[in-house]
Amino acid sequence: LAKTTQPISMDSYEGQEVNITCSHNNIATNDYITWYQQFPSQGPRFIIQGYKTKVTNEVASLFIPADRKSSTLSLPRVSLSDTAVYYCLVGESGTYKYIFGTGTRLKVLA
Amino acid sequence: GAVVSQHPSRVICKSGTSVKIECRSLDFQATTMFWYRQFPKQSLMLMATSNEGSKATYEQGVEKDKFLINHASLTLSTLTVTSAHPEDSSFYICSARDYPPDTQYFGPGTRLTVL
């Protein structure tokens, strides 16, 4: 079973901020939370990774509350090219395996 | 970020033949690599974990004799689909674990079509 749960789909408009929340109730003490973006017929692309609190890079921010049972990926001012599937992943302690959930299919509208 | 390559990007073969897919970590060493397959409109499904210098660990339901995995060096893992059948047609994606930090980087994928 996937360790994470996300909304299956979301729609947004260009220029808006998009927040995608992921639930990972059984996250282990050592687990990191990593987000990926996937376009059709391509491998997932690393977006951002965090352990706790807030992480920001040039493309996104990741918010992780103190209990770490959820996380929120924030994409500022999305464009049409951000239309993709976004996956939240938590590695399995000891084996480092990723079990993919459904991901969130984001559609950005003009 | 770290770069992972796959070769070939696309392959078409006849039923009954074998196909080898290479996965390379270009700018880091990876003791652990993973192989996934993905059907259209579906999520990635983990097939096996590949550890350098040891036998791969296969997920339940994945035939180890059909999907041969070799991880002979810290930068190369190969997946060989033996005696391919049309139902093996899929998108195969590898990932390599970079540590520290503990992050997986994915290859661009290989589209396999078995006729």
Boltz contact constraints between the chains, C-beta under 6 A:
constraints:
  - contact:
      token1: [A, 32]
      token2: [B, 102]
      max_distance: 6.0
  - contact:
      token1: [A, 42]
      token2: [B, 108]
      max_distance: 6.0
  - contact:
      token1: [A, 43]
      token2: [B, 93]
      max_distance: 6.0
  - contact:
      token1: [A, 43]
      token2: [B, 106]
      max_distance: 6.0
  - contact:
      token1: [A, 43]
      token2: [B, 107]
      max_distance: 6.0
  - contact:
      token1: [A, 43]
      token2: [B, 108]
      max_distance: 6.0
  - contact:
      token1: [A, 43]
      token2: [B, 109]
      max_distance: 6.0
  - contact:
      token1: [A, 44]
      token2: [B, 106]
      max_distance: 6.0
  - contact:
      token1: [A, 46]
      token2: [B, 1]
      max_distance: 6.0
  - contact:
      token1: [A, 49]
      token2: [B, 103]
      max_distance: 6.0
  - contact:
      token1: [A, 96]
      token2: [B, 97]
      max_distance: 6.0
  - contact:
      token1: [A, 100]
      token2: [B, 43]
      max_distance: 6.0
  - contact:
      token1: [A, 100]
      token2: [B, 44]
      max_distance: 6.0
  - contact:
      token1: [A, 102]
      token2: [B, 43]
      max_distance: 6.0
  - contact:
      token1: [A, 103]
      token2: [B, 43]
      max_distance: 6.0
